[in-house]
Amino acid sequence: MKKEKNNKHVFWQALVFTIIVFILGFILGFFLEVSRNNEVMFNVLESEANLLDEQLRGKVITDFNISCDVAVKNSFVFADRVYLESLEIENFQGAAKFTDDLKSIHKRYDLLRTILWTESVKLREKCKEDFHTVVYLFNYNEEDIETKAKQLFFSRLLEDLKNKHSEEVLLIPIAVNLGLDSVELAISKYQINNLPAVIIDEEKVVDEVISFEEFERRVMGIRT
Amino acid sequence: MGTFIDFVFFFYIFIGLYMLSLFLFIYYSNRKKIYEYPKGIYEKVSIVMPCYNEAEHIGKAIEALLSLNYPKDMIEIIVVDDKSTDNSAEVVREYVRKYGNVKLIVNKRNSGKAAEPTNIGIKAAKYDYIAVTDADSEPEKDALSKMIGFLQKDKKVAAVTCGVMSKKPVTFMQRLQTIEYTVIAFNRRLLDLVDAVYVTPGPFALYKKKVLLEVGLFDTNNMTQDIEIVWRLLSYGYKARMCLAARVYSETPKKFRQWWRQRIRWNIGGTQTLMKYKNMIFRRGMLGNFIVPFFSLSLFLGLFGLGIFLYIFSRRALISYLSTKYSFAASSTIIRLQDLTFAPGILNFFGGALFILGIGFTLLGLWLVNERHAKIKGNVFNILFYIIVYLAVYPFIMVNALTKLISGKYSW
């Protein structure tokens, strides 16, 4: 057998190879994330345009005395849309490793939803419509186990409610820990000490674990 | 942005990818000589077989040695019984009566480990080459003749190991070990190609007697004397080699409990060895520059990884438990479609790539070694189980072994 050649160079070869694979992987991962963020950002812009349209419509309704039906219907469509988009963000959240863009996008969504909340309050007063505003307040990227479990529970509870009363419940989830003054101001009058919490029709706060029936009664029964 | 845990995952993936690519590079650079071995000449060899309560297997083990393709007058077989409580010694005596080159030494006490009877056998050996074999192992007929050339052609080579394979598996645990042994044999040959053989396993290994005496024989305090001896030889500047063309078939634990005990012993011995040679790190060739760091890193990554896994797992389990408990109490939905959706990120892609590469490497090893009991065909479930579940048990063994080592409550 011939004398075996020195194979020690393979340690460096493997290291260079691994670094190259890692760099390529990181570049690929970065672009994947940016592409996802762009997709979500496009949705934000669409939603912003929709909201502006909605606000303008509200003004048109007031100024030209147009029926409230269209405005309420549009509010529901818009709320449903941002709700679904928020679920998409939630889905991407765990996969985001390179940028904080998703957090900024979430902030913009929270602002949109806060505007939607205030608009819905005005709309109900003006139109005397019989729909219920359910504002779900939670923490973005919650770390505490107990709170996270409760948030998961409330998400399920609210989804059940929304599925059962899709035409009567305007569901508006808002993250409260992203440093948005308008959000903090909007919820300050409710003196909420525990999160997650649900504000029903700007009158009642639910922050404890209750049965679906009880929750449904509080939401649907409060103004009937 | 990434969290601390994400960075830990990236680090693990990097190390995993590096090790796998290292093995693949070694293989690719040497793919034509995986089975090569230097042709040796017949020289006299003393075969030492330590034995404790092996009456069931020792007869077959001696017969396997007697039927080696090696001149009968050039081998002596020395069985050293470590004060067995069964009739092992009686079985051996039958062979002593029948064959002039079979000897039996009965230790005065039960030492509880293999090192002491092995050392007794080595001291009693007449010849310059010492083969050490287990009493439940059977080398292939040409194993010795294929291995001896390594010692003859290079003065620095003091030990040679071969491919340790599992005897025909019966139980599921044995089938998994058959896959494991085959992959290990392939890995060990690859490590041999970079002078990084770190163990000459007990089932069948060949040594130079003069060198064994020079370094002080096997360590009787170590639980894995076959690892420790190699590290010692390397620390003295000698080399250990691996001959994949030669094979020995060994009994493997049939049940999980036996397997668990064996692996704990291996881990205790490995850690004892690591502690003994920790000061060699980054010194003395491949021992300090690869073997010691590799063992240290494996130990650290295994324990740290297990800690991280338990942290994440328990956290998620607790969140799921609490939220499900609340949902039950509220009679609301327990699981949403949203909970099942999944957006893969870069870590998932890296993890997936590493997993596929790991499977590919395992299959390559099984295909190349071509062991009769570990064929790929008809073994897919066992191979997947080996990769996904079997290997995942290792960190738990490590924790148990360390606990026993620290508390001093361990035995062979």
Interface residues (C-beta under 8 A of the other chain):
Chain A: M1 E4 N7 K8 V10 F11 Q13 A14 L15 F17 T18 V21 F22 G25 F26 L28 G29 F30 L32 E33 R36 L87 E90 N91 F92 G94 A95 A96 K97 F98 T99 D100 I145 E146 K148 A149 K150 L152 F153 S155 R156 L157 E159 D160 V209 I210 S211 F212 E213 F215
Chain B: M1 G2 D6 F14 L17 Y18 S21 L22 L24 F25 I26 S29 N30 K33 E36 Y37 P38 K39 G149 K153 L193 V194 F290 R315 L318 I319 S320 Y321 L322 S323 Y326 S327 A329 A330 S331 S332 T333 I334 I335 R336 Q338 T341 F342 A343 P344 G345 I346 L347 N348 F349 F350 A353
